[in-house]
Amino acid sequence: MDALTLAAASAVVGTMATQAWEQARQAVVGFWQQRHPEEVPAVIAELAHGRTQVIEARSVGDSSVEEELIGDWQRKLRRLLSTDPSLRAELQRVLDQELTPLLPAAEVARVTSIRMNARVSGRGRAYMSARDMTINEGPS
């Protein structure tokens, strides 16, 4: 799982039911416009539909809709970055400078923190990292 695309997707969905939605929408559309302007109308439609879903889901306390939308947007962003890895730095900039400042305080932690859990039993091992990891082990 890519932390950048997860954080960006969480930020997009996290702003959908806020007063700052129009600014967030413009940031996402602007990001897409740079490399895939032909996809912008579809992105705008998906953002509008997602916002409607989030508002309806929040009114009945259904958080599963937001989780599904985060997964959808993460896949879209991952696909975009896989076709053009040079967009990674721009996505990070949009996340840090445009989307995260628009989030309500409760949403900022979800976007800017990493939570890891591991369960190991017996002689098992768990290796966890929020970034690169190198493990050098000699023979046992």
Backbone as a chain_set.jsonl record, in Angstrom:
{"seq": "MDALTLAAASAVVGTMATQAWEQARQAVVGFWQQRHPEEVPAVIAELAHGRTQVIEARSVGDSSVEEELIGDWQRKLRRLLSTDPSLRAELQRVLDQELTPLLPAAEVARVTSIRMNARVSGRGRAYMSARDMTINEGPS", "coords": {"N": [[0.851, -1.185, 0.0], [0.629, 2.165, -0.857], [1.728, 4.901, 0.855], [1.546, 7.638, 0.178], [-0.485, 7.819, -1.844], [-2.603, 6.805, -0.378], [-2.816, 8.704, 1.703], [-3.401, 11.019, 0.195], [-5.805, 10.256, -1.061], [-7.391, 9.91, 1.213], [-7.43, 12.54, 2.122], [-8.78, 13.84, 0.026], [-11.345, 12.628, 0.157], [-11.907, 13.244, 2.798], [-12.359, 15.989, 2.71], [-14.707, 16.256, 1.373], [-17.241, 16.739, 2.559], [-17.062, 19.237, 3.627], [-16.861, 22.832, 4.265], [-14.827, 23.764, 2.735], [-14.846, 22.406, 0.392], [-15.027, 23.18, -2.374], [-12.552, 24.399, -2.901], [-10.85, 22.207, -2.47], [-11.758, 20.468, -4.444], [-11.028, 21.919, -6.724], [-8.251, 21.771, -6.458], [-7.766, 19.017, -6.847], [-8.785, 18.64, -9.445], [-7.116, 20.405, -10.834], [-4.659, 19.113, -10.482], [-5.089, 16.767, -11.978], [-5.513, 17.874, -14.477], [-3.007, 18.616, -15.397], [-1.628, 16.43, -16.646], [-3.47, 14.659, -17.761], [-5.75, 15.885, -19.252], [-7.94, 15.041, -20.706], [-9.31, 13.353, -19.049], [-10.495, 14.911, -17.149], [-13.33, 15.778, -17.176], [-14.598, 13.358, -16.367], [-13.393, 12.975, -13.869], [-14.35, 15.21, -12.475], [-17.084, 14.585, -12.423], [-17.004, 12.209, -10.907], [-16.01, 13.172, -8.489], [-18.129, 14.868, -7.706], [-20.235, 13.021, -7.439], [-19.147, 11.399, -5.436], [-19.014, 13.234, -3.325], [-21.75, 13.662, -2.811], [-22.423, 11.085, -1.947], [-20.843, 10.9, 0.411], [-21.921, 12.941, 2.038], [-24.574, 12.008, 2.353], [-24.024, 9.527, 3.607], [-22.76, 10.331, 5.983], [-24.882, 11.56, 7.228], [-26.373, 9.466, 8.151], [-24.602, 8.124, 9.685], [-22.836, 6.259, 8.493], [-19.819, 5.034, 8.034], [-18.574, 3.348, 6.288], [-18.917, 3.968, 3.619], [-17.215, 6.134, 3.15], [-14.744, 4.879, 3.526], [-14.748, 3.093, 1.365], [-14.766, 4.925, -0.762], [-12.306, 6.155, -0.328], [-10.617, 4.014, -0.937], [-11.273, 3.76, -3.671], [-10.359, 6.245, -4.726], [-7.689, 6.037, -4.037], [-6.848, 3.951, -5.701], [-7.239, 5.186, -8.208], [-5.389, 7.295, -8.058], [-3.025, 5.85, -7.693], [-2.914, 4.494, -10.131], [-2.596, 6.673, -11.865], [-0.081, 7.641, -11.012], [1.469, 5.425, -11.619], [1.508, 5.437, -14.38], [2.773, 7.81, -14.825], [5.323, 8.499, -13.102], [6.625, 10.871, -12.456], [4.767, 12.597, -11.468], [4.558, 12.225, -8.787], [5.917, 13.938, -6.93], [4.475, 16.285, -7.346], [1.924, 15.477, -6.525], [2.444, 15.075, -3.808], [3.003, 17.719, -3.091], [0.494, 18.944, -3.608], [-1.048, 17.566, -1.735], [0.225, 18.328, 0.726], [0.244, 21.187, 0.662], [-2.205, 22.091, -0.364], [-4.485, 20.357, 0.085], [-4.373, 19.152, 2.759], [-4.318, 21.455, 4.543], [-6.993, 22.228, 4.316], [-8.517, 20.409, 5.636], [-10.677, 19.36, 8.336], [-9.696, 19.452, 11.798], [-9.909, 16.904, 13.018], [-9.688, 15.194, 10.861], [-7.134, 15.611, 9.917], [-5.246, 14.116, 11.38], [-5.779, 11.546, 10.46], [-4.823, 11.663, 7.898], [-2.157, 12.481, 8.096], [-0.817, 10.743, 9.783], [0.607, 7.52, 10.44], [-0.476, 4.291, 10.992], [0.337, 1.242, 12.343], [-0.063, -2.233, 12.77], [0.841, -5.343, 14.144], [0.822, -8.852, 14.552], [2.439, -11.444, 16.038], [3.351, -14.794, 16.478], [4.763, -17.598, 18.201], [7.77, -18.421, 16.662], [7.735, -16.419, 14.853], [8.279, -13.398, 12.912], [7.988, -9.863, 12.681], [8.298, -7.267, 10.478], [8.219, -3.886, 10.13], [7.681, -0.794, 8.493], [7.567, 2.662, 7.794], [8.725, 3.727, 5.675], [11.57, 3.12, 3.638], [13.271, -0.002, 4.172], [15.922, -1.952, 5.338], [17.138, -5.123, 5.858], [19.542, -6.998, 7.312], [20.703, -10.099, 7.828], [22.549, -12.672, 9.29], [23.442, -16.161, 8.76], [21.374, -18.509, 10.509]], "CA": [[0.0, 0.0, 0.0], [1.409, 3.374, -1.0], [1.305, 5.876, 1.862], [1.185, 8.913, -0.449], [-1.803, 7.749, -2.478], [-3.589, 6.626, 0.693], [-2.999, 9.998, 2.368], [-4.079, 11.935, -0.726], [-7.192, 9.795, -1.204], [-8.069, 10.223, 2.479], [-7.642, 13.988, 2.165], [-9.843, 14.176, -0.934], [-12.629, 12.197, 0.719], [-12.11, 13.972, 4.051], [-12.837, 17.36, 2.458], [-15.939, 16.236, 0.569], [-18.42, 17.253, 3.263], [-16.656, 20.435, 4.364], [-17.057, 24.138, 3.628], [-13.695, 23.995, 1.836], [-14.907, 21.43, -0.686], [-14.766, 23.747, -3.699], [-11.099, 24.552, -3.019], [-10.275, 20.863, -2.588], [-12.126, 19.977, -5.776], [-10.175, 22.619, -7.687], [-6.891, 21.23, -6.33], [-7.742, 17.692, -7.481], [-8.976, 18.83, -10.888], [-5.879, 21.011, -11.328], [-3.64, 18.061, -10.526], [-5.395, 15.888, -13.119], [-5.431, 18.677, -15.699], [-1.611, 18.713, -15.833], [-1.157, 15.352, -17.51], [-4.569, 13.927, -18.397], [-6.912, 16.776, -19.349], [-9.085, 14.323, -21.284], [-10.018, 12.662, -17.969], [-11.037, 15.886, -16.196], [-14.79, 15.707, -17.004], [-14.944, 12.169, -15.573], [-12.941, 13.231, -12.494], [-15.312, 16.155, -11.892], [-18.325, 13.841, -12.156], [-16.759, 11.278, -9.8], [-15.911, 13.97, -7.264], [-19.479, 15.317, -7.343], [-20.981, 11.85, -6.965], [-18.557, 11.017, -4.153], [-19.439, 14.201, -2.303], [-23.139, 13.338, -2.48], [-22.398, 9.853, -1.155], [-20.288, 11.181, 1.743], [-22.905, 13.725, 2.799], [-25.666, 11.097, 2.723], [-23.524, 8.522, 4.555], [-22.534, 10.97, 7.287], [-26.17, 11.876, 7.854], [-26.881, 8.25, 8.807], [-23.513, 7.521, 10.455], [-22.243, 5.123, 7.779], [-18.434, 5.352, 7.674], [-18.065, 2.412, 5.276], [-18.935, 4.637, 2.313], [-15.981, 6.906, 3.039], [-13.635, 3.935, 3.354], [-14.803, 2.611, -0.023], [-14.344, 6.018, -1.633], [-10.855, 6.303, -0.166], [-10.028, 2.948, -1.752], [-11.456, 4.109, -5.087], [-9.456, 7.337, -5.085], [-6.315, 5.554, -3.949], [-6.583, 3.212, -6.941], [-7.126, 6.156, -9.301], [-4.114, 8.0, -7.908], [-1.953, 4.879, -7.931], [-2.867, 4.284, -11.584], [-2.031, 7.88, -12.456], [1.351, 7.679, -10.716], [2.171, 4.332, -12.303], [1.705, 5.831, -15.776], [3.658, 8.975, -14.848], [5.914, 8.628, -11.765], [7.081, 12.238, -12.194], [3.688, 13.319, -10.779], [4.618, 11.923, -7.355], [6.291, 15.15, -6.191], [3.353, 17.226, -7.435], [0.859, 14.975, -5.651], [2.864, 15.374, -2.437], [2.819, 19.158, -2.899], [-0.95, 19.201, -3.524], [-1.486, 17.049, -0.438], [0.766, 19.122, 1.831], [-0.018, 22.623, 0.594], [-3.558, 22.456, -0.766], [-5.564, 19.549, 0.666], [-4.294, 18.987, 4.22], [-4.774, 22.651, 5.269], [-8.448, 22.378, 4.22], [-9.176, 19.365, 6.425], [-10.992, 19.595, 9.746], [-8.633, 18.943, 12.674], [-10.07, 15.464, 13.251], [-9.279, 14.475, 9.655], [-5.701, 15.796, 9.673], [-4.516, 12.979, 11.952], [-5.974, 10.38, 9.594], [-4.043, 11.861, 6.681], [-0.736, 12.716, 8.35], [-0.204, 9.741, 10.654], [0.635, 6.145, 9.956], [-0.769, 3.352, 12.067], [0.71, -0.117, 11.964], [-0.318, -3.28, 13.754], [1.369, -6.656, 13.761], [0.692, -9.924, 15.541], [3.395, -12.504, 15.758], [3.327, -15.848, 17.491], [5.819, -18.589, 18.035], [9.07, -17.885, 16.253], [7.498, -15.493, 13.752], [8.868, -12.058, 12.965], [7.252, -8.801, 11.996], [9.113, -6.13, 10.079], [7.302, -2.826, 9.713], [8.378, 0.441, 8.196], [6.783, 3.67, 7.092], [9.504, 4.033, 4.465], [12.472, 2.056, 3.219], [13.781, -0.868, 5.229], [16.945, -2.911, 4.949], [17.346, -6.111, 6.914], [20.71, -7.837, 7.059], [20.791, -11.161, 8.825], [23.467, -13.76, 8.979], [22.815, -17.483, 8.868], [20.922, -18.852, 11.86]], "C": [[0.891, 1.241, 0.0], [0.873, 4.446, -0.052], [0.869, 7.2, 1.236], [-0.201, 8.856, -1.075], [-2.904, 7.536, -1.442], [-3.871, 7.952, 1.391], [-3.756, 10.974, 1.471], [-5.54, 11.545, -0.908], [-7.995, 10.111, 0.052], [-8.365, 11.712, 2.586], [-8.755, 14.412, 1.216], [-11.2, 13.837, -0.334], [-12.936, 12.967, 2.004], [-12.62, 15.389, 3.867], [-14.205, 17.4, 1.787], [-17.16, 16.829, 1.259], [-18.096, 18.522, 4.051], [-16.984, 21.704, 3.583], [-15.977, 24.415, 2.582], [-13.726, 23.083, 0.616], [-14.543, 22.009, -2.05], [-13.265, 23.936, -3.927], [-10.426, 23.195, -3.213], [-10.551, 20.289, -3.974], [-11.243, 20.618, -6.842], [-8.741, 22.1, -7.645], [-6.774, 19.883, -7.036], [-7.864, 17.822, -8.996], [-7.715, 19.443, -11.508], [-4.753, 20.004, -11.452], [-3.852, 17.169, -11.75], [-5.173, 16.609, -14.447], [-4.01, 18.691, -16.26], [-1.222, 17.668, -16.866], [-2.266, 14.628, -18.278], [-5.822, 14.798, -18.491], [-8.151, 16.086, -19.924], [-9.903, 13.6, -20.219], [-10.735, 13.614, -17.009], [-12.563, 15.839, -16.086], [-15.23, 14.501, -16.165], [-14.547, 12.357, -14.113], [-13.919, 14.167, -11.796], [-16.609, 15.434, -11.533], [-18.149, 12.883, -10.975], [-16.639, 12.017, -8.471], [-17.297, 14.412, -6.789], [-20.307, 14.164, -6.788], [-20.461, 11.401, -5.596], [-18.98, 11.948, -3.037], [-20.87, 13.922, -1.862], [-23.2, 12.101, -1.595], [-21.905, 10.106, 0.268], [-21.297, 11.938, 2.596], [-24.059, 12.839, 3.25], [-25.218, 10.089, 3.775], [-23.295, 9.122, 5.934], [-23.853, 11.268, 7.99], [-26.776, 10.671, 8.563], [-25.785, 7.51, 9.581], [-22.857, 6.316, 9.814], [-20.836, 5.479, 7.3], [-17.883, 4.436, 6.579], [-18.019, 3.046, 3.886], [-17.642, 5.427, 2.111], [-14.785, 5.992, 2.827], [-13.596, 3.397, 1.923], [-14.336, 3.69, -0.997], [-12.845, 6.264, -1.529], [-10.139, 5.241, -1.0], [-10.121, 3.243, -3.24], [-10.459, 5.182, -5.527], [-7.998, 6.915, -4.972], [-5.944, 4.782, -5.22], [-6.409, 4.165, -8.128], [-5.766, 6.861, -9.256], [-2.933, 7.072, -8.168], [-1.792, 4.621, -9.433], [-2.215, 5.476, -12.279], [-0.524, 7.94, -12.231], [2.111, 6.559, -11.414], [2.404, 4.664, -13.774], [2.64, 7.028, -15.899], [4.236, 9.208, -13.452], [6.398, 10.044, -11.437], [6.015, 13.068, -11.474], [3.729, 13.142, -9.265], [4.925, 13.178, -6.52], [5.15, 16.171, -6.208], [2.185, 16.776, -6.567], [1.197, 15.257, -4.191], [2.655, 16.851, -2.132], [1.337, 19.506, -2.744], [-1.486, 18.731, -2.173], [-1.057, 17.977, 0.688], [0.281, 20.567, 1.832], [-1.461, 22.996, 0.28], [-4.646, 21.668, -0.044], [-5.521, 19.486, 2.19], [-4.721, 20.245, 4.973], [-6.293, 22.857, 5.248], [-9.206, 21.405, 5.118], [-9.558, 19.844, 7.816], [-9.914, 18.93, 10.609], [-8.716, 17.434, 12.879], [-9.602, 14.641, 12.056], [-7.774, 14.56, 9.411], [-4.905, 14.607, 10.192], [-4.631, 11.748, 11.062], [-5.091, 10.46, 8.35], [-2.545, 11.909, 6.963], [-0.08, 11.685, 9.251], [-0.292, 8.36, 10.018], [0.406, 5.239, 11.151], [-0.456, 1.947, 11.57], [0.414, -1.066, 13.109], [0.282, -4.574, 13.234], [1.125, -7.62, 14.906], [1.624, -11.039, 15.119], [3.273, -13.538, 16.852], [4.446, -16.836, 17.198], [7.138, -17.933, 17.692], [8.943, -16.9, 15.092], [8.157, -14.153, 13.977], [7.936, -11.082, 12.261], [8.226, -7.671, 11.715], [8.153, -5.071, 9.554], [8.094, -1.545, 9.492], [7.432, 1.399, 7.488], [7.501, 4.137, 5.827], [10.389, 2.841, 4.147], [12.975, 1.26, 4.418], [14.82, -1.804, 4.623], [17.165, -3.841, 6.123], [18.517, -6.985, 6.492], [20.798, -8.857, 8.177], [21.788, -12.203, 8.353], [22.745, -15.09, 9.077], [22.445, -17.796, 10.313], [21.575, -20.12, 12.319]], "O": [[1.821, 1.331, 0.802], [-0.287, 4.846, -0.145], [-0.081, 7.822, 1.713], [-1.012, 9.757, -0.859], [-4.017, 8.034, -1.61], [-5.028, 8.29, 1.644], [-4.652, 11.678, 1.937], [-6.418, 12.409, -0.91], [-9.149, 10.531, -0.035], [-9.421, 12.106, 3.081], [-9.583, 15.253, 1.566], [-12.103, 14.674, -0.321], [-14.09, 13.303, 2.267], [-13.249, 15.941, 4.771], [-14.796, 18.471, 1.651], [-18.034, 17.374, 0.586], [-18.775, 18.843, 5.027], [-17.336, 21.656, 2.404], [-16.184, 25.201, 1.657], [-12.74, 22.995, -0.115], [-13.812, 21.371, -2.808], [-12.763, 23.666, -5.018], [-9.524, 23.064, -4.041], [-9.67, 19.695, -4.596], [-10.768, 19.941, -7.753], [-8.087, 21.999, -8.683], [-5.797, 19.633, -7.742], [-7.122, 17.18, -9.739], [-7.299, 19.036, -12.593], [-3.983, 20.036, -12.411], [-2.903, 16.856, -12.469], [-4.7, 16.015, -15.416], [-3.829, 18.771, -17.475], [-0.56, 17.986, -17.854], [-2.012, 14.049, -19.334], [-6.842, 14.484, -17.877], [-9.278, 16.502, -19.656], [-11.065, 13.267, -20.454], [-11.498, 13.17, -16.15], [-13.065, 15.858, -14.963], [-16.139, 14.619, -15.344], [-15.28, 11.944, -13.214], [-14.277, 13.937, -10.641], [-17.165, 15.651, -10.456], [-19.042, 12.761, -10.137], [-17.116, 11.534, -7.445], [-17.598, 14.336, -5.598], [-20.998, 14.318, -5.781], [-21.244, 11.064, -4.708], [-19.272, 11.504, -1.927], [-21.168, 13.945, -0.668], [-23.94, 12.069, -0.612], [-22.48, 9.588, 1.226], [-21.499, 11.598, 3.762], [-24.478, 12.911, 4.405], [-25.948, 9.823, 4.73], [-23.603, 8.49, 6.945], [-23.925, 11.23, 9.218], [-27.594, 10.826, 9.469], [-26.008, 6.405, 10.074], [-22.367, 5.434, 10.519], [-20.677, 6.147, 6.279], [-16.833, 4.725, 6.005], [-17.169, 2.691, 3.07], [-17.048, 5.394, 1.033], [-13.903, 6.303, 2.027], [-12.521, 3.265, 1.339], [-13.6, 3.406, -1.941], [-12.189, 6.55, -2.53], [-9.165, 5.543, -1.69], [-9.171, 3.008, -3.987], [-9.803, 5.051, -6.56], [-7.157, 7.389, -5.735], [-4.845, 4.947, -5.749], [-5.524, 3.963, -8.959], [-5.087, 7.002, -10.273], [-1.953, 7.472, -8.796], [-0.673, 4.541, -9.94], [-1.384, 5.307, -13.171], [0.229, 8.255, -13.153], [3.279, 6.729, -11.762], [3.394, 4.22, -14.356], [3.237, 7.243, -16.954], [3.708, 10.022, -12.695], [6.564, 10.381, -10.264], [6.323, 14.128, -10.929], [3.013, 13.833, -8.54], [4.257, 13.438, -5.519], [4.891, 16.838, -5.206], [1.525, 17.604, -5.939], [0.318, 15.64, -3.418], [2.187, 17.205, -1.049], [0.967, 20.273, -1.854], [-2.286, 19.423, -1.543], [-1.878, 18.372, 1.515], [-0.056, 21.11, 2.884], [-1.901, 24.095, 0.616], [-5.635, 22.254, 0.396], [-6.531, 19.742, 2.845], [-5.434, 20.126, 5.97], [-6.823, 23.589, 6.084], [-10.407, 21.566, 5.334], [-8.841, 20.648, 8.412], [-9.295, 17.953, 10.188], [-7.686, 16.759, 12.909], [-9.163, 13.503, 12.226], [-7.2, 13.68, 8.769], [-3.987, 14.137, 9.521], [-3.67, 10.989, 10.928], [-4.665, 9.435, 7.817], [-1.748, 11.431, 6.156], [1.131, 11.755, 9.462], [-1.151, 8.087, 9.179], [1.03, 5.408, 12.198], [-0.926, 1.524, 10.514], [0.619, -0.734, 14.277], [0.237, -4.862, 12.038], [1.21, -7.252, 16.078], [1.59, -11.509, 13.982], [3.109, -13.196, 18.023], [4.99, -16.89, 16.095], [7.567, -16.994, 18.362], [9.931, -16.588, 14.427], [8.544, -13.814, 15.096], [7.192, -11.454, 11.353], [8.899, -7.18, 12.622], [7.368, -5.332, 8.643], [9.05, -1.255, 10.21], [6.599, 0.986, 6.681], [6.931, 4.861, 5.011], [10.003, 1.692, 4.363], [13.087, 1.781, 5.528], [14.624, -2.368, 3.546], [17.356, -3.393, 7.253], [18.482, -7.628, 5.443], [20.95, -8.498, 9.344], [21.849, -12.555, 7.175], [21.568, -15.139, 9.436], [23.144, -17.381, 11.237], [21.323, -20.576, 13.434]]}, "num_chains": 1, "name": "protein.A"}
